[in-house]
Amino acid sequence: MKLNHDFSKVINTPLFKELQKTVNDMKMEAYVIGGFVRDHLLNRPNKKDIDIVVLGSGIDLAIAVQKNLKGAKRIQIFKTYGTAMVQWNGLDLEFVGARKESYIKESRNPNVEPGTLEDDQNRRDFTINALAISLNTENFGALVDPFQGLNDLTLGLIKTPLDPDITYSDDPLRMLRAIRFATQLNFTIEHPSFDAITRNAARIDIISKERVVTELHKIILSETPSKGFILLEKTGLLERILPELIDLKGVEEIEGQRHKDNFNHTLEVLDNLCKNSDDLWLRWSALLHDIGKAPTKKFKIPVGWTFHNHEFVGAKMTYKIFKRLKMPLNEKMKFVQKMVFMSSRPIIIAADHVTDSAIRRLVFDAGSYIEDLITLCEADITTKNSKRYKLYHNNFKIVREKIIAVEAKDHLRNFQPPVSGETIMKSFNLKPSREIGIIKEAIKEAILEGEIPNEKEAAFEKMKFEGKKLGLVFNEKIS
């Protein structure tokens, strides 16, 4: 991999010149370290934060920078951790005093004491994140690379500065970070490090669910998230985080009939979806769309393998997964639930003759999520038979065209009944009763079946007809 070793454009910016001046004025020693340096070398878009390690007080340097740097906004100080953050032009400048750390087995929170630059680089998770650029006048812009991080960047390797067993046992979140970086950068985790993750996988249990999910999100939002989930599975981390996906692994054969490996299929669907959507929650939907297949799998003669109601079961499992991982149980979770629950509907429609009635019901049930649902279902086409692949995609093209035509005519997205319950009550002098619900349901069904248009006048006539069937007397004053 060719790296960008030219830091001249970076260090000659007003920001870096002011950092250098302030460091010099305060007679301190400081370095930019970590992700900003790594991403510059890789020619990746710069991150939104710059980490600055200081031999001395990071808080004191942050206060001085905030005072001297033109355009610098508020400063946040975290005395407990000896850190501070200054906002400037959309960037978060994070200052921390150089430190060395020691851990106890039961926690990832280290005991911290002041240290040297070498101590600080020793505590970094990976060699590619231990690279530093000097902000000191005597060697301004010089790269400090004690662990051959440049070489690992060139080779595309994820490697720890120190013994990987110690690194991962001390802070087990680093195991997820290793897999996340390997996924995002398309790097390889070196063998000793990979083996250490496998040995220490159980240590992930001490990490808060929120931090685990943050790393999962980043893996899911990568260009090819399947790489990360394969690594999670191989290291034993996935069974501790999302055992429901592990349950999808494997192929069974009875009487010569096999089913597909639903774990590999799920990852293929996720990768397919990522080509057409960067929506995090739709990607979660792809990851979970088949989780109900493991508990519903049965073999029946002469049908073969069945997964009846797996969408319903999967939707219920989605809630439990979100709750266990302490993910939001709000509209985001409900969106994923709905996608999982409806994930087979468009496929069934596309496989058969596409009727307007079926399309109306699909649009009615999916509401504003109809495009997301179709995108998910198109990603679910993983057949390797080129003729079938083309046929299925052509069928979905027809479904999309029908949706546009039906929606233009019937306006069923986010459907609101053309005749309200209040109108029904006034029309038949009714108090709240089951008859109101019967009439509303009959009107809705008539619209979905195409018997009447989704218009107030037609719905009003349908209401009168249904009321008469129920023996109700219409109030002529209403008309």
Secondary structure as the mmCIF struct_conf table of DSSP 4:
data_model
#
loop_
_struct_conf.conf_type_id
_struct_conf.id
_struct_conf.beg_label_comp_id
_struct_conf.beg_label_asym_id
_struct_conf.beg_label_seq_id
_struct_conf.end_label_comp_id
_struct_conf.end_label_asym_id
_struct_conf.end_label_seq_id
HELX_RH_AL_P HELX_RH_AL_P1 SER A 8 ILE A 11
TURN_TY1_P TURN_TY1_P1 ASN A 12 ASN A 12
BEND BEND1 THR A 13 THR A 13
HELX_RH_AL_P HELX_RH_AL_P2 PRO A 14 ASP A 25
TURN_TY1_P TURN_TY1_P2 MET A 26 LYS A 27
STRN STRN1 GLU A 29 ILE A 33
BEND BEND2 GLY A 34 GLY A 34
HELX_RH_AL_P HELX_RH_AL_P3 GLY A 35 LEU A 41
TURN_TY1_P TURN_TY1_P3 LEU A 42 ASN A 43
HELX_LH_PP_P HELX_LH_PP_P1 ARG A 44 ASN A 46
BEND BEND3 LYS A 48 LYS A 48
STRN STRN2 ASP A 49 LEU A 55
BEND BEND4 GLY A 56 GLY A 56
HELX_RH_AL_P HELX_RH_AL_P4 GLY A 58 ASN A 68
BEND BEND5 LEU A 69 LEU A 69
TURN_TY1_P TURN_TY1_P4 LYS A 70 GLY A 71
STRN STRN3 ALA A 72 PHE A 78
TURN_TY1_P TURN_TY1_P5 LYS A 79 GLY A 82
STRN STRN4 THR A 83 TRP A 88
TURN_TY1_P TURN_TY1_P6 ASN A 89 GLY A 90
STRN STRN5 LEU A 91 GLY A 97
STRN STRN6 ARG A 99 SER A 102
TURN_TY1_P TURN_TY1_P7 LYS A 105 GLU A 106
BEND BEND6 ARG A 108 ARG A 108
HELX_LH_PP_P HELX_LH_PP_P2 ASN A 109 PRO A 110
STRN STRN7 ASN A 111 PRO A 114
HELX_RH_AL_P HELX_RH_AL_P5 LEU A 117 ASN A 122
TURN_TY1_P TURN_TY1_P8 ARG A 123 ARG A 123
BEND BEND7 ARG A 124 PHE A 126
HELX_RH_3T_P HELX_RH_3T_P1 THR A 127 ASN A 129
BEND BEND8 ALA A 130 ALA A 130
STRN STRN8 ALA A 132 SER A 134
BEND BEND9 ASN A 136 ASN A 136
HELX_RH_3T_P HELX_RH_3T_P2 THR A 137 ASN A 139
TURN_TY1_P TURN_TY1_P9 PHE A 140 GLY A 141
STRN STRN9 LEU A 143 VAL A 144
TURN_TY1_P TURN_TY1_P10 PRO A 146 PHE A 147
HELX_RH_AL_P HELX_RH_AL_P6 GLY A 149 LEU A 155
TURN_TY1_P TURN_TY1_P11 GLY A 156 GLY A 156
STRN STRN10 LEU A 157 ILE A 158
BEND BEND10 PRO A 161 LEU A 162
HELX_RH_AL_P HELX_RH_AL_P7 PRO A 164 ASP A 170
TURN_TY1_P TURN_TY1_P12 PRO A 172 PRO A 172
HELX_RH_AL_P HELX_RH_AL_P8 LEU A 173 LEU A 185
TURN_TY1_P TURN_TY1_P13 ASN A 186 ASN A 186
STRN STRN11 THR A 188 ILE A 189
HELX_RH_AL_P HELX_RH_AL_P9 HIS A 191 ARG A 199
TURN_TY1_P TURN_TY1_P14 ASN A 200 ASN A 200
HELX_RH_3T_P HELX_RH_3T_P3 ALA A 201 ILE A 206
BEND BEND11 ILE A 207 ILE A 207
HELX_RH_AL_P HELX_RH_AL_P10 LYS A 209 ILE A 220
TURN_TY1_P TURN_TY1_P15 LEU A 221 LEU A 221
BEND BEND12 SER A 222 GLU A 223
TURN_TY1_P TURN_TY1_P16 PRO A 225 PRO A 225
HELX_RH_AL_P HELX_RH_AL_P11 SER A 226 THR A 235
TURN_TY1_P TURN_TY1_P17 GLY A 236 GLY A 236
HELX_RH_AL_P HELX_RH_AL_P12 LEU A 238 ILE A 241
HELX_RH_AL_P HELX_RH_AL_P13 PRO A 243 ILE A 246
TURN_TY1_P TURN_TY1_P18 ASP A 247 LEU A 248
STRN STRN12 GLU A 253 ILE A 254
TURN_TY1_P TURN_TY1_P19 GLU A 255 GLY A 256
STRN STRN13 GLN A 257 ARG A 258
HELX_RH_AL_P HELX_RH_AL_P14 ASN A 262 CYS A 274
TURN_TY1_P TURN_TY1_P20 LYS A 275 ASN A 276
HELX_RH_AL_P HELX_RH_AL_P15 LEU A 280 LEU A 288
TURN_TY1_P TURN_TY1_P21 HIS A 289 GLY A 292
HELX_RH_AL_P HELX_RH_AL_P16 LYS A 293 THR A 296
STRN STRN14 LYS A 298 LYS A 300
TURN_TY1_P TURN_TY1_P22 ILE A 301 VAL A 303
STRN STRN15 GLY A 304 THR A 306
TURN_TY1_P TURN_TY1_P23 HIS A 308 ASN A 309
HELX_RH_AL_P HELX_RH_AL_P17 HIS A 310 ARG A 324
TURN_TY1_P TURN_TY1_P24 LEU A 325 LYS A 326
BEND BEND13 ASN A 330 ASN A 330
HELX_RH_AL_P HELX_RH_AL_P18 GLU A 331 PHE A 341
TURN_TY1_P TURN_TY1_P25 MET A 342 SER A 344
HELX_RH_AL_P HELX_RH_AL_P19 ARG A 345 ALA A 351
BEND BEND14 ASP A 352 ASP A 352
HELX_RH_AL_P HELX_RH_AL_P20 ASP A 356 ALA A 366
HELX_RH_3T_P HELX_RH_3T_P4 GLY A 367 TYR A 369
HELX_RH_AL_P HELX_RH_AL_P21 ILE A 370 ALA A 379
TURN_TY1_P TURN_TY1_P26 ASP A 380 ASP A 380
HELX_RH_AL_P HELX_RH_AL_P22 SER A 386 ASP A 410
TURN_TY1_P TURN_TY1_P27 ARG A 413 ASN A 414
BEND BEND15 PRO A 418 VAL A 419
HELX_RH_AL_P HELX_RH_AL_P23 GLY A 421 SER A 427
TURN_TY1_P TURN_TY1_P28 PHE A 428 ASN A 429
HELX_LH_PP_P HELX_LH_PP_P3 LEU A 430 LYS A 431
BEND BEND16 PRO A 432 PRO A 432
HELX_RH_AL_P HELX_RH_AL_P24 ARG A 434 LEU A 448
TURN_TY1_P TURN_TY1_P29 GLU A 449 GLY A 450
BEND BEND17 GLU A 451 ILE A 452
BEND BEND18 ASN A 454 GLU A 455
HELX_RH_AL_P HELX_RH_AL_P25 LYS A 456 LYS A 469
TURN_TY1_P TURN_TY1_P30 LEU A 470 GLY A 471
HELX_LH_PP_P HELX_LH_PP_P4 LEU A 472 PHE A 474
TURN_TY1_P TURN_TY1_P31 GLU A 476 ILE A 478
#
